[in-house]
Amino acid sequence: MSKPIVATASLAGCFGCHMSLLDIDERILKLIELVEFNKSPIDDIKTFTKQCDIGIIEGGCCNSENIEVLKLFRKNCKILISLGECAIMGGLPAMRNGIPVKECLDEAYLNGPTVGENKEHIMPNDDELPMILDKVYPLHEIVKIDYYLPGCAPRADLIWAAVAALVTGDTLNIPYELVKFD
């Protein structure tokens, strides 16, 4: 019998949600018995090689490349999970949402205290660079999301409970203790 296939990605975030996934500790060995990873930093597969059962995405969408990756995940994954605050609400990267993009770029590349000697006032501009979006978007504003796992970063036990339930066909019943943050 073939294992369910799981893909993961990090968009505009800090990679902390993937670190929480790794924090399931010895249960990672059980997870490896239950699933096959495809297109994930966990196995270093860079592109989809087959259709996936579950896609887990952390981080929001702040540039055109994030949108492309997210749409590719939606196309290649039967179930898509928004993992963490950045994916669900935009998180810390969304703090720029009230500031015009030009002002953000000027601060980052021309006028900021850590810019250094950019006397020519050169702004990065190359077709290879992703275009910055007008704001940081949560994933559900771009594609349909099936499940949301909150937290910054979500607790390892929450991630384990959700993924284990989905891959074994159990009911996804998350106890309140795994999502409360007091």
Backbone bond lengths (Angstrom), bond angles and torsions (degrees), N, CA, C in turn:
res aa  C-N    CA-C-N  psi(-1)  N-CA   C-N-CA  omega(-1)  CA-C   N-CA-C  phi
1 M - - - 1.443 - - 1.528 109.24 -
2 S 1.322 117.04 134.58 1.454 119.97 -177.82 1.534 110.63 -79.92
3 K 1.311 114.86 149.61 1.461 121.93 -179.93 1.529 109.25 -82.73
4 P 1.340 117.28 151.41 1.464 119.55 170.68 1.535 109.20 -61.36
5 I 1.315 115.94 146.20 1.466 121.22 -177.49 1.526 108.66 -105.41
6 V 1.340 115.51 130.12 1.457 122.80 -177.28 1.524 109.33 -118.93
7 A 1.345 115.52 134.61 1.466 121.98 174.26 1.527 107.70 -120.47
8 T 1.329 117.13 147.81 1.466 121.02 177.87 1.522 109.71 -136.30
9 A 1.343 114.97 155.89 1.466 120.20 176.18 1.518 109.54 -154.81
10 S 1.318 114.94 156.74 1.455 122.53 174.63 1.522 107.38 -120.27
11 L 1.328 116.57 125.63 1.461 121.01 179.18 1.528 108.43 -103.29
12 A 1.332 118.78 -124.46 1.467 121.59 -178.79 1.522 109.11 -81.94
13 G 1.295 116.51 89.70 1.456 123.01 -179.45 1.509 109.29 -164.21
14 C 1.318 115.98 -160.00 1.468 119.99 -173.20 1.526 113.94 -113.86
15 F 1.319 118.28 0.17 1.463 124.38 -177.52 1.523 111.54 76.48
16 G 1.331 117.71 7.18 1.454 121.45 179.88 1.516 113.55 -65.11
17 C 1.331 117.53 -31.29 1.470 120.17 179.55 1.528 110.88 -68.60
18 H 1.325 117.12 -37.45 1.474 119.41 174.33 1.534 110.17 -65.18
19 M 1.319 116.43 -35.77 1.466 119.42 176.82 1.530 109.96 -63.98
20 S 1.342 117.79 -38.59 1.464 120.56 175.72 1.517 111.02 -64.78
21 L 1.314 116.98 -37.01 1.467 120.08 175.89 1.531 109.59 -60.07
22 L 1.307 116.66 -43.39 1.465 119.99 178.05 1.530 111.62 -68.56
23 D 1.329 116.93 -23.23 1.468 121.23 179.42 1.526 113.53 -73.89
24 I 1.325 117.60 4.28 1.470 117.89 173.75 1.526 109.56 -72.55
25 D 1.334 115.03 -2.27 1.463 123.22 173.47 1.525 111.94 58.09
26 E 1.330 117.16 -128.51 1.475 119.56 -174.12 1.524 112.41 -65.58
27 R 1.332 117.55 -16.66 1.471 120.00 177.10 1.527 111.23 -66.24
28 I 1.331 117.19 -15.21 1.477 119.96 175.91 1.527 109.70 -60.40
29 L 1.333 116.51 -33.82 1.469 120.32 177.68 1.524 110.58 -66.22
30 K 1.308 116.65 -40.07 1.472 120.99 175.91 1.525 110.01 -65.66
31 L 1.349 116.37 -40.35 1.468 120.50 179.07 1.526 110.65 -61.32
32 I 1.321 116.66 -41.83 1.464 120.98 178.76 1.529 110.92 -63.01
33 E 1.337 116.99 -32.48 1.466 119.97 175.43 1.526 111.42 -70.19
34 L 1.352 116.10 -30.88 1.464 120.62 -175.41 1.524 114.22 -86.41
35 V 1.353 117.82 -32.31 1.468 120.77 -172.44 1.521 111.87 -131.66
36 E 1.306 113.80 164.39 1.467 122.66 169.48 1.521 106.50 -113.62
37 F 1.320 117.23 131.46 1.467 120.42 177.18 1.515 109.87 -89.62
38 N 1.337 115.58 142.25 1.457 123.00 177.61 1.514 106.90 -144.18
39 K 1.301 117.88 133.64 1.469 123.30 -176.54 1.526 110.78 51.73
40 S 1.296 114.44 76.01 1.454 120.37 -178.87 1.523 109.93 -156.16
41 P 1.335 117.32 147.80 1.462 119.06 171.95 1.529 111.60 -63.26
42 I 1.325 117.01 -19.21 1.457 120.76 -179.37 1.525 110.90 -65.77
43 D 1.339 117.22 -37.68 1.468 120.37 179.11 1.529 112.59 -113.31
44 D 1.330 116.21 -0.63 1.461 123.24 178.03 1.529 113.21 65.14
45 I 1.320 117.96 23.72 1.470 120.98 172.30 1.520 106.91 -83.20
46 K 1.311 117.32 122.37 1.465 122.75 -170.93 1.527 114.40 -87.90
47 T 1.335 117.85 -24.43 1.461 121.07 -178.32 1.521 109.56 -131.07
48 F 1.312 116.03 157.55 1.461 119.66 176.06 1.517 108.78 -65.62
49 T 1.315 116.62 132.33 1.464 120.72 175.42 1.527 110.64 -110.60
50 K 1.336 115.95 -8.41 1.465 121.22 177.85 1.519 109.10 -163.59
51 Q 1.320 115.91 167.14 1.465 121.81 176.03 1.527 108.82 -65.86
52 C 1.319 117.11 139.31 1.463 122.05 -177.17 1.522 111.12 -110.84
53 D 1.310 115.33 150.76 1.456 120.69 177.56 1.526 111.38 -80.83
54 I 1.330 115.87 -42.26 1.470 120.96 -175.85 1.523 109.91 -132.04
55 G 1.317 116.35 131.48 1.455 122.78 171.95 1.521 108.62 -114.23
56 I 1.307 116.28 131.19 1.465 121.76 -179.91 1.520 107.37 -118.96
57 I 1.349 116.32 119.45 1.461 120.45 -175.81 1.516 110.21 -123.36
58 E 1.321 115.32 129.69 1.461 121.02 171.94 1.521 108.49 -110.21
59 G 1.328 116.00 154.36 1.456 121.12 178.87 1.523 111.53 90.01
60 G 1.315 114.63 153.99 1.458 120.86 177.05 1.518 110.76 -92.96
61 C 1.322 115.78 -169.37 1.470 121.74 179.84 1.521 109.16 -110.81
62 C 1.337 116.67 112.87 1.466 120.51 179.74 1.521 112.62 -115.19
63 N 1.345 116.96 -10.08 1.463 118.85 -179.86 1.530 110.25 -147.06
64 S 1.308 115.76 172.30 1.469 121.32 -175.39 1.523 112.40 -62.52
65 E 1.311 117.94 -33.40 1.464 120.52 178.68 1.536 111.06 -66.00
66 N 1.343 117.30 -39.78 1.462 120.66 176.81 1.527 110.93 -58.81
67 I 1.322 116.64 -41.65 1.476 121.42 179.42 1.532 109.87 -63.84
68 E 1.314 117.16 -44.74 1.470 120.90 179.46 1.524 111.02 -60.59
69 V 1.331 117.14 -46.36 1.467 121.43 -179.91 1.526 109.85 -62.09
70 L 1.326 117.64 -45.65 1.457 121.42 -179.06 1.529 111.16 -61.58
71 K 1.318 117.66 -45.00 1.469 120.79 179.08 1.530 110.89 -64.78
72 L 1.309 116.65 -36.11 1.465 120.65 176.73 1.532 110.76 -64.78
73 F 1.325 116.93 -40.05 1.462 120.74 176.15 1.524 110.80 -63.86
74 R 1.331 117.22 -44.03 1.464 120.04 -179.94 1.532 110.18 -61.18
75 K 1.312 116.54 -38.77 1.471 121.62 -179.71 1.530 111.47 -69.54
76 N 1.332 118.03 -34.00 1.460 122.55 -172.34 1.526 115.22 -103.13
77 C 1.333 118.34 0.79 1.462 121.28 -177.71 1.528 110.22 -127.12
78 K 1.321 115.96 131.67 1.463 120.55 178.30 1.523 111.38 -67.52
79 I 1.320 116.51 -41.32 1.470 123.19 179.42 1.520 107.71 -119.80
80 L 1.334 116.57 135.40 1.459 120.65 178.70 1.527 109.14 -123.37
81 I 1.340 114.81 127.15 1.460 122.40 -178.01 1.523 109.66 -111.14
82 S 1.338 115.67 128.10 1.463 122.67 171.57 1.522 106.66 -86.95
83 L 1.313 116.53 115.80 1.464 121.66 -174.34 1.518 110.86 -108.91
84 G 1.321 116.52 111.36 1.456 120.79 173.70 1.518 114.34 94.72
85 E 1.315 113.48 166.92 1.460 122.17 -174.83 1.526 113.51 -60.83
86 C 1.320 118.18 -39.72 1.466 120.24 -179.23 1.531 111.13 -63.86
87 A 1.328 117.14 -40.80 1.461 121.46 179.32 1.527 111.59 -70.38
88 I 1.333 116.45 -35.27 1.463 121.11 -174.95 1.526 112.28 -83.79
89 M 1.340 117.34 -41.58 1.468 120.75 -173.95 1.532 113.96 -127.89
90 G 1.309 119.11 -3.53 1.457 121.58 -176.91 1.514 112.73 102.68
91 G 1.347 117.35 -25.83 1.458 122.20 175.08 1.523 114.18 57.41
92 L 1.317 115.60 -155.66 1.471 120.98 -179.54 1.522 113.22 -58.28
93 P 1.351 119.88 -39.09 1.464 117.98 178.43 1.525 113.26 -57.53
94 A 1.342 117.57 -26.55 1.469 121.31 -178.77 1.527 112.40 -74.75
95 M 1.319 117.62 -3.90 1.470 119.11 176.50 1.525 110.95 -61.83
96 R 1.312 117.05 -19.28 1.466 119.95 178.60 1.528 112.72 -83.17
97 N 1.323 117.67 -4.73 1.460 120.58 -172.86 1.526 114.55 -60.60
98 G 1.306 119.05 -25.75 1.461 120.62 178.40 1.519 113.89 -90.13
99 I 1.310 116.78 4.27 1.468 121.49 -176.87 1.531 108.59 -114.49
100 P 1.320 118.31 132.24 1.474 119.37 177.99 1.537 111.17 -58.59
101 V 1.326 116.47 142.96 1.466 121.82 -177.89 1.525 111.05 -56.05
102 K 1.320 117.93 -41.71 1.470 120.68 -179.57 1.526 110.52 -58.61
103 E 1.317 116.90 -41.38 1.468 120.64 179.02 1.536 110.89 -64.76
104 C 1.314 117.01 -40.29 1.479 120.90 177.63 1.529 110.68 -62.58
105 L 1.322 116.17 -46.81 1.471 120.51 -179.24 1.526 111.20 -65.72
106 D 1.323 116.94 -40.94 1.467 119.98 177.68 1.527 110.77 -59.73
107 E 1.321 116.42 -43.71 1.468 120.62 179.64 1.529 110.86 -65.00
108 A 1.317 116.60 -41.18 1.466 120.73 -176.66 1.524 112.84 -71.95
109 Y 1.324 117.40 -37.65 1.471 119.77 -171.23 1.527 115.63 -113.93
110 L 1.338 117.35 -17.68 1.468 118.38 -175.39 1.527 113.88 -119.85
111 N 1.318 117.74 -45.39 1.460 120.29 -168.27 1.523 115.41 -115.07
112 G 1.296 118.92 -4.97 1.462 121.24 -175.99 1.512 112.90 -69.25
113 P 1.329 117.07 157.61 1.464 121.16 -176.94 1.531 113.71 -66.74
114 T 1.313 117.80 -17.61 1.469 120.07 -179.16 1.519 112.78 -106.49
115 V 1.334 117.11 10.81 1.467 121.14 -176.50 1.527 112.03 -67.19
116 G 1.310 117.44 -38.70 1.464 119.83 -178.51 1.520 111.48 84.58
117 E 1.295 114.49 -144.46 1.463 120.54 -174.40 1.530 111.38 -96.59
118 N 1.290 117.38 80.55 1.463 122.42 175.50 1.525 107.46 -108.06
119 K 1.327 115.60 62.11 1.467 121.46 -174.93 1.522 112.69 -64.33
120 E 1.330 116.17 -25.39 1.467 119.86 179.16 1.527 111.58 -82.29
121 H 1.329 116.68 -4.06 1.472 122.13 -178.17 1.526 111.47 52.45
122 I 1.312 115.47 51.10 1.456 121.32 -179.13 1.532 109.41 -82.97
123 M 1.309 114.64 126.56 1.468 122.16 176.41 1.528 106.73 -105.50
124 P 1.351 118.78 129.42 1.468 119.64 178.57 1.529 110.53 -53.91
125 N 1.336 115.13 129.66 1.456 119.87 -177.61 1.516 107.84 -154.65
126 D 1.312 115.59 97.60 1.459 120.38 -179.73 1.520 107.54 -147.07
127 D 1.314 117.09 143.81 1.462 120.89 -179.73 1.516 112.29 -61.05
128 E 1.319 118.04 -22.30 1.469 122.03 179.58 1.532 112.46 -75.18
129 L 1.333 117.17 -19.90 1.464 120.93 -178.56 1.524 110.39 -82.56
130 P 1.342 117.63 135.64 1.467 119.36 176.59 1.526 110.68 -65.60
131 M 1.308 116.05 147.54 1.466 121.28 178.26 1.535 109.50 -77.83
132 I 1.323 116.19 132.72 1.457 121.93 176.72 1.531 108.15 -72.08
133 L 1.327 116.43 134.50 1.466 121.27 179.00 1.519 110.39 -82.10
134 D 1.324 115.98 165.13 1.461 121.35 -179.30 1.527 112.42 -64.72
135 K 1.336 116.66 -22.44 1.461 121.75 176.66 1.524 107.89 -158.32
136 V 1.334 115.90 174.21 1.460 121.15 173.90 1.527 106.83 -91.23
137 Y 1.333 115.84 124.26 1.457 121.50 -176.44 1.526 110.77 -103.14
138 P 1.345 116.90 137.12 1.462 118.90 169.24 1.531 108.42 -69.23
139 L 1.314 116.91 154.95 1.463 120.86 -172.92 1.520 113.78 -58.95
140 H 1.336 117.39 -39.47 1.467 120.04 -176.36 1.525 113.29 -66.31
141 E 1.328 118.06 -13.49 1.464 120.07 175.30 1.529 111.75 -82.57
142 I 1.331 116.56 -8.20 1.467 121.38 -179.21 1.530 111.17 -109.65
143 V 1.334 117.19 -46.09 1.469 121.85 -178.24 1.534 109.47 -137.00
144 K 1.313 116.15 168.26 1.467 121.43 175.12 1.526 108.82 -71.76
145 I 1.331 115.58 130.60 1.465 122.39 177.14 1.526 107.41 -112.97
146 D 1.316 116.32 137.26 1.456 120.74 -177.01 1.525 113.75 -92.39
147 Y 1.326 117.16 -35.85 1.466 121.46 -178.19 1.522 109.37 -141.10
148 Y 1.341 114.82 150.76 1.463 122.66 179.13 1.521 108.76 -125.14
149 L 1.334 116.53 126.84 1.461 121.45 176.04 1.530 107.56 -116.93
150 P 1.354 117.32 103.25 1.462 121.14 -173.26 1.519 113.44 -77.79
151 G 1.320 113.46 164.39 1.462 121.33 174.73 1.512 111.01 129.08
152 C 1.312 114.98 161.94 1.460 121.12 177.77 1.531 107.79 -139.28
153 A 1.249 115.21 86.56 1.463 131.64 -11.97 1.530 109.05 -83.35
154 P 1.347 117.18 160.12 1.466 119.14 176.07 1.526 110.60 -58.34
155 R 1.297 115.74 147.96 1.458 120.55 178.31 1.519 110.16 -63.62
156 A 1.299 116.14 145.08 1.466 121.75 178.80 1.524 110.75 -57.91
157 D 1.318 117.29 -38.73 1.465 120.74 179.88 1.524 111.60 -64.37
158 L 1.325 117.27 -35.72 1.468 121.28 176.64 1.526 110.34 -64.90
159 I 1.316 116.49 -46.93 1.465 120.69 179.77 1.526 109.86 -61.44
160 W 1.319 116.51 -46.54 1.471 121.01 179.81 1.532 110.44 -59.09
161 A 1.336 116.83 -49.12 1.468 120.58 -177.28 1.527 110.91 -59.80
162 A 1.324 117.08 -43.57 1.455 120.76 -177.83 1.529 111.82 -68.52
163 V 1.315 116.96 -49.66 1.472 120.36 -178.00 1.528 110.46 -65.71
164 A 1.318 117.33 -43.10 1.464 120.13 179.73 1.522 110.93 -61.51
165 A 1.325 117.69 -42.30 1.468 120.73 178.76 1.528 110.84 -63.46
166 L 1.318 116.79 -44.13 1.467 119.67 -178.43 1.521 112.67 -65.76
167 V 1.322 117.57 -41.48 1.476 119.00 -176.62 1.524 113.23 -79.44
168 T 1.340 117.61 -21.28 1.466 119.39 178.54 1.521 112.24 -97.23
169 G 1.330 116.53 -6.22 1.460 119.82 179.83 1.517 113.61 83.43
170 D 1.327 117.91 7.97 1.461 121.39 177.55 1.525 109.63 -73.40
171 T 1.320 115.46 164.63 1.459 120.75 175.63 1.523 108.71 -69.64
172 L 1.310 115.80 134.90 1.462 120.73 178.00 1.523 107.48 -81.30
173 N 1.323 115.87 92.38 1.456 123.10 -177.40 1.521 107.29 -120.59
174 I 1.308 116.19 97.23 1.463 121.69 -175.07 1.533 109.18 -93.49
175 P 1.330 117.88 118.02 1.467 120.03 177.59 1.533 110.97 -64.87
176 Y 1.313 115.39 145.87 1.459 121.95 -179.07 1.528 111.81 -54.61
177 E 1.308 117.56 -35.47 1.457 121.58 -178.53 1.523 112.96 -58.96
178 L 1.333 117.52 -25.29 1.463 120.30 -179.42 1.529 112.99 -83.33
179 V 1.334 117.23 -14.58 1.464 118.72 -179.17 1.523 113.75 -115.73
180 K 1.334 118.27 -9.58 1.462 119.31 179.00 1.520 110.05 -77.15
181 F 1.315 115.62 149.59 1.463 121.23 -178.57 1.509 110.58 -135.21
182 D 1.374 116.92 67.24 1.452 117.59 174.96 1.486 112.75 -113.68
